[in-house]
């Protein structure tokens, strides 16, 4: 299955990516274009189902940090390197006939430029190199970089501004300062995309890792509460003895529950002594052993309700719940409210569908899988899918053969900003 990457960047960067897409196997792209890096955060909120996010550089990654940190998928950015600087300097020397000491440069880290200059034994005034890494804080303003280049050019110290920020290039062009954008070499883009694909596949592999959970509770309705947890993490449940349960799930489902604060919400339902141990492992035996160790830590903890996780690397996480947070019950995302209005589906149903997307490792699903998650009838599920399909919010992307006789089942894909 192809790796789907949401690419957030300037028009020029998106065009650069699109120019080489035909040469990249097993990777699909969805473009999200901004005019300024400061707009990247708002674009994160519109991303549709995908496997990873790639930002065109460190600035959009920085400006969208509070948004992409909460994504259930990994986020990356194309880092500047010596190859980028070398290619750009060579272009300036060969095509523009301008010496390096007559150039002003802005980069995320000055060492990238100085390393290249030292290797080539080229001298350049340090004041002509602007390092904006340490400037990245709440008061950072991109116009400072534009002014930096403008002042050097106006004072006659340089003949060209070499910028790593596309919006700075646009501003310099408007005020008449000769400028050139830092080149993103094809080799650097290829390597970054292959690295993203490899890391994404590794994350998916870890997410599908076996997870075992032991629950001991003195609650009268413990069975009902544990069934609720099992539904959240798509687990099977076994009752070992009175008030002693074992659940089988995956690491991805457990971590999704924790990331959405679902585990703390589960603990809130317990009023009596309750202990939980989660274990991850490459085999069922390993996961089971780790879960028992985690449960042992929970039982020794003084709190009357407590949980721990022991990973396959023997990392102990906990105790849970570490803190209490208010669960968000309303949906005030403008685009999703518009979807609810168009489809005449309740905001609650839209929210459940979004959570269903978050809970899965694949962006594709069947009606049966959605039905099982929503805990509604097949007829209700098909009605929901039809309403979404009528307005282009879900589409059929394939078919899946059933194990028994009958027609193949449709495979769907959401077309919503689920993050």
TACORLIN-V218297 format. One record per backbone hydrogen bond with DSSP energy under -1.0 kcal/mol. CO is the residue of the C=O (numbers start at 1). NH is the residue of the N-H. E is the energy in kcal/mol with one decimal. If there is no record, write none. Layout:
# TACORLIN-V218297
co->[CO CO]
nh->[NH NH]
e->[E E]
This chain:
# TACORLIN-V218297
co->[3 4 4 5 6 7 8 9 10 11 12 13 14 15 17 20 21 26 28 30 32 36 37 39 40 43 44 47 52 53 54 55 57 58 59 60 62 64 64 65 67 68 74 76 81 82 83 84 85 86 87 88 89 90 91 92 92 99 100 102 102 104 105 107 109 110 111 112 113 114 115 116 117 125 126 128 130 133 135 137 141 142 142 143 144 145 146 147 148 149 150 151 152 153 160 161 162 163 165 166 167 168 169 170 171 172 178 180 185 186 187 188 189 190 191 192 193 194 195 196 197 198 199 200 201 202 203 204 206 207 209 210 211 212 213 214 215 216 219 221 222 223 224 225 226 227 228 229 230 236 238 241 243 244 244 245 246 247 248 249 250 251 252 253 254 255 256 257 258 261 262 263 264 266 267 273 274 275 276 277 278 279 283 284 285 286 287 288 289 290 291 292 293 294 295 296 304 306 307 308 309 310 311 315 317 320 333 334 335 336 337 338 339 340 346 347 348 349 350 351 352 353 354 355 357 365 366 367 368 369 370 371 371 377 378 379 380 381 382 383 384 385 386 388 389 393 395 398 400 409 411 411 412 413 416]
nh->[28 51 52 30 54 32 56 34 14 15 16 17 18 19 20 23 24 3 5 7 9 39 40 43 44 46 47 419 6 76 8 78 61 62 63 64 65 67 68 69 70 71 53 55 85 86 87 88 89 90 91 92 93 94 95 96 98 102 103 159 160 162 130 132 112 114 115 116 117 118 119 120 122 128 129 105 107 136 137 140 144 145 146 147 148 149 150 151 152 153 154 155 157 156 104 180 106 182 169 170 171 172 173 174 175 177 161 163 189 190 191 192 193 194 195 196 197 198 199 200 201 202 203 204 205 206 207 208 209 252 251 281 249 279 247 277 245 275 222 225 226 227 228 229 230 231 232 233 235 248 246 244 217 240 241 215 238 213 236 211 254 255 256 257 258 259 260 262 261 265 266 267 268 269 270 218 306 216 308 214 310 212 287 288 289 290 291 292 293 294 295 296 297 298 299 300 274 276 320 278 317 280 314 311 309 307 337 338 339 340 341 342 343 344 350 351 352 353 354 355 356 357 358 359 360 412 370 371 372 373 374 375 376 381 382 383 384 385 386 387 388 389 390 393 392 415 413 411 409 400 397 398 365 395 418]
e->[-2.8 -2.6 -1.2 -2.0 -3.2 -2.6 -2.0 -1.9 -2.5 -2.4 -1.9 -2.4 -2.8 -1.6 -1.5 -1.5 -1.5 -2.7 -3.0 -2.7 -1.9 -2.1 -1.7 -1.4 -1.7 -1.7 -1.3 -1.1 -2.7 -2.8 -2.9 -2.1 -1.3 -2.5 -3.0 -1.2 -1.5 -1.5 -2.8 -1.9 -1.2 -1.2 -2.0 -2.7 -1.7 -2.9 -2.5 -1.9 -2.8 -2.4 -2.0 -2.2 -2.5 -2.7 -2.5 -1.1 -1.3 -2.2 -1.6 -3.1 -1.2 -3.6 -3.5 -2.0 -1.5 -2.4 -2.4 -1.0 -2.6 -2.5 -2.1 -2.1 -2.8 -2.5 -1.7 -3.2 -2.6 -1.2 -1.3 -1.8 -1.8 -1.4 -1.4 -2.6 -1.9 -1.9 -2.4 -2.8 -1.7 -2.3 -3.0 -2.0 -2.2 -1.4 -2.3 -2.5 -1.7 -2.9 -1.9 -2.1 -1.9 -2.7 -2.2 -1.7 -1.6 -2.6 -2.2 -2.3 -2.0 -3.0 -2.3 -2.4 -2.5 -2.4 -2.5 -2.3 -2.4 -2.4 -2.8 -2.8 -2.2 -1.9 -2.5 -2.5 -2.2 -2.3 -2.4 -1.6 -1.6 -3.5 -2.6 -1.6 -3.1 -2.6 -2.9 -2.3 -3.1 -3.0 -1.2 -2.1 -2.9 -2.1 -1.6 -1.8 -2.8 -2.0 -1.7 -2.0 -2.8 -1.9 -2.3 -2.4 -1.9 -2.4 -1.4 -2.2 -2.4 -2.5 -1.5 -2.1 -1.8 -2.8 -2.0 -1.8 -2.1 -2.5 -1.6 -2.4 -1.7 -1.7 -1.9 -2.3 -1.8 -1.2 -1.5 -2.3 -1.8 -2.7 -1.6 -2.7 -2.3 -2.4 -2.4 -2.5 -2.3 -2.5 -2.2 -1.9 -1.8 -2.5 -2.5 -2.0 -1.8 -2.1 -2.5 -1.4 -2.5 -2.1 -2.8 -2.8 -3.4 -2.3 -1.7 -2.4 -2.5 -1.8 -2.5 -1.9 -1.9 -2.5 -2.1 -2.6 -2.8 -1.4 -2.1 -2.5 -2.1 -2.1 -2.1 -2.5 -2.3 -1.9 -2.1 -1.8 -1.1 -3.8 -1.9 -2.8 -2.2 -1.8 -2.8 -1.5 -1.2 -2.3 -2.7 -1.9 -2.2 -2.5 -2.2 -2.1 -2.1 -2.7 -2.7 -2.9 -1.8 -3.0 -1.7 -2.8 -3.1 -3.0 -2.8 -1.0 -1.9 -2.2 -1.9]
